[in-house]
Amino acid sequence: MKKMKIGAAALAAMLLAVSLAGCGSAKDSAKELEGTATSSEGTGTVTIKATNYKFEPGTIKVKKGDKVKLTLSNKQGLHGLKLEDYNVELQEDGATAEFTADKAGTFEFHCSIMCGSGHDGMKGELVVEE
């Protein structure tokens, strides 16, 4: 299978199209965030897929004050996720954590289970914008 690289603008346009397709339903109150999409509804649900030495999405952007729900999905290997600045640690597949993004800034998350030679580089970031 051939992998494609897409730019941030193209990704944002695709995500907007996907999110608009689901508009109009009361049960869609939690917006699904992917890549570097920005939450505009005040609540974001993000499934973070962990593969060997990589998190997808690697960057998550939300607004200060948003409620965020993170779910860890191990797709390859055994991984955990630790976001120290928000006291979040997910250690098993399907684990979730909810918090309010009450501090603006860029906060690193990383793999919290030793997973091999690329473990130290397995990182991502949560960007909380004012």
C-alpha positions as CSV (number, residue, x, y, z in Angstrom):
1,M,0.0,0.0,0.0
2,K,1.4,3.4,-1.0
3,K,1.4,6.1,1.7
4,M,0.4,9.7,0.7
5,K,1.6,12.8,2.4
6,I,-0.9,15.7,2.6
7,G,-0.4,19.3,3.8
8,A,-2.1,20.8,6.8
9,A,-4.5,22.9,4.6
10,A,-5.6,19.8,2.7
11,L,-6.1,17.9,5.9
12,A,-8.1,20.7,7.5
13,A,-10.3,20.9,4.4
14,M,-11.0,17.1,4.5
15,L,-11.7,17.2,8.2
16,L,-14.1,20.1,7.7
17,A,-16.0,18.1,5.0
18,V,-16.2,15.1,7.3
19,S,-17.4,17.1,10.2
20,L,-20.0,18.9,8.1
21,A,-21.4,15.6,6.8
22,G,-22.4,14.7,10.4
23,C,-24.0,18.1,11.3
24,G,-27.6,18.4,12.3
25,S,-27.8,15.6,14.9
26,A,-28.0,16.4,18.6
27,K,-26.0,13.3,19.3
28,D,-23.1,14.7,17.4
29,S,-22.4,17.3,20.1
30,A,-18.8,15.9,20.6
31,K,-16.7,16.9,17.6
32,E,-14.2,14.3,16.4
33,L,-10.8,15.9,16.1
34,E,-8.1,14.5,13.9
35,G,-4.6,15.8,13.0
36,T,-4.3,19.5,13.7
37,A,-8.0,20.3,13.5
38,T,-9.3,22.9,16.0
39,S,-12.3,22.3,18.2
40,S,-14.9,25.0,17.8
41,E,-17.8,23.4,19.7
42,G,-16.3,23.4,23.1
43,T,-15.9,19.6,23.3
44,G,-13.4,17.4,21.5
45,T,-13.1,13.6,21.4
46,V,-9.8,12.4,20.1
47,T,-8.9,8.8,19.4
48,I,-5.1,8.5,19.5
49,K,-3.8,5.6,17.4
50,A,-0.5,4.2,18.7
51,T,1.7,2.3,16.3
52,N,5.4,1.4,16.7
53,Y,7.1,4.7,17.6
54,K,4.3,7.0,16.4
55,F,1.0,8.6,17.6
56,E,-1.7,9.6,15.1
57,P,-2.6,12.3,15.3
58,G,0.7,13.7,16.5
59,T,-0.7,17.2,17.2
60,I,-4.1,18.0,18.7
61,K,-5.3,21.6,18.8
62,V,-8.1,22.7,21.1
63,K,-9.3,26.0,22.6
64,K,-8.7,27.0,26.2
65,G,-11.7,25.9,28.2
66,D,-12.6,23.0,25.9
67,K,-13.6,19.7,27.4
68,V,-11.3,17.0,25.9
69,K,-11.8,13.3,25.9
70,L,-8.8,11.2,24.8
71,T,-9.0,7.5,23.9
72,L,-5.9,5.3,23.3
73,S,-6.1,2.8,20.5
74,N,-3.1,0.4,20.2
75,K,-2.8,-0.5,16.5
76,Q,0.6,-2.1,16.6
77,G,2.6,-3.1,19.7
78,L,2.0,-2.2,23.3
79,H,2.0,1.5,24.1
80,G,0.8,3.9,26.8
81,L,0.2,7.6,26.7
82,K,1.3,10.1,29.3
83,L,0.3,13.8,29.2
84,E,1.9,15.0,32.5
85,D,0.7,18.6,32.4
86,Y,-2.9,17.5,32.5
87,N,-2.3,14.5,34.8
88,V,-3.3,12.0,32.1
89,E,-1.9,8.5,31.8
90,L,-3.5,5.9,29.6
91,Q,-2.0,2.4,29.9
92,E,-4.2,0.0,28.0
93,D,-6.0,-0.2,24.7
94,G,-9.4,1.6,24.8
95,A,-8.5,3.6,28.0
96,T,-10.0,7.1,28.1
97,A,-9.4,10.3,30.1
98,E,-11.4,13.5,30.2
99,F,-10.2,16.9,31.3
100,T,-10.8,20.6,30.7
101,A,-8.0,22.3,28.7
102,D,-7.6,25.1,31.3
103,K,-4.0,26.1,30.5
104,A,-2.9,27.6,27.3
105,G,0.3,26.4,25.7
106,T,1.9,23.4,24.0
107,F,2.1,20.3,26.1
108,E,4.0,17.1,25.1
109,F,2.6,13.6,25.5
110,H,4.8,10.5,25.1
111,C,4.7,6.7,25.2
112,S,4.7,5.6,28.8
113,I,5.4,1.8,28.2
114,M,8.9,0.8,26.9
115,C,8.2,-0.3,23.4
116,G,11.6,-0.7,21.7
117,S,14.4,1.2,20.1
118,G,12.2,4.1,18.9
119,H,10.4,4.6,22.3
120,D,12.2,7.8,23.3
121,G,11.1,9.5,20.1
122,M,7.4,8.5,20.4
123,K,5.9,11.9,21.2
124,G,3.1,14.1,20.3
125,E,1.7,17.5,21.4
126,L,-1.5,19.0,22.7
127,V,-1.8,22.7,21.7
128,V,-4.2,24.7,23.8
129,E,-5.0,28.0,22.1
130,E,-6.4,31.1,23.9
